[in-house]
Amino acid sequence: MKVLKLVLIIAGVVLIVLGLYNAFVPQEVLDIGPLEVSAKEGLSNQTLGMIGLGVLALVAGAYLKNRR
């Protein structure tokens, strides 16, 4: 159970960080010579889902009890 708890906590943190990264870091779309166009995607359904699953995994890992 300790391994599952650790995996859930790590997966939760990684999902939250990746979701926040995708939401707030502009992605380069087009780069032609001196012209550079970037787009900020914002909070899409996929990003919100990733953050939600990360929070759920983090909470599950934090409250998982050890069985003997």
C-alpha positions, 0 to 999 in steps of 0.5 A, a space after each residue: 500500500 505504501 507504493 500505491 500511496 506514493 504513486 498516487 501522490 506523484 501522479 497527482 502532482 505531475 498531473 497538476 503541474 502539467 495542467 497548469 503548464 498547459 493552461 498558462 504557458 503560451 505555445 509557439 504556433 508559427 515562426 516565420 523569419 521575423 514574424 512569431 505568433 504564439 497562442 495562449 490556450 487557457 483553461 480548456 476542458 482537457 486542462 481542467 480534467 487533467 488538474 481535476 484528476 491530479 487533485 483527485 489522485 493527490 487526495 486519494 494518495 494522502 488519505 489512503 490507509 495502510 492495510 496489514 
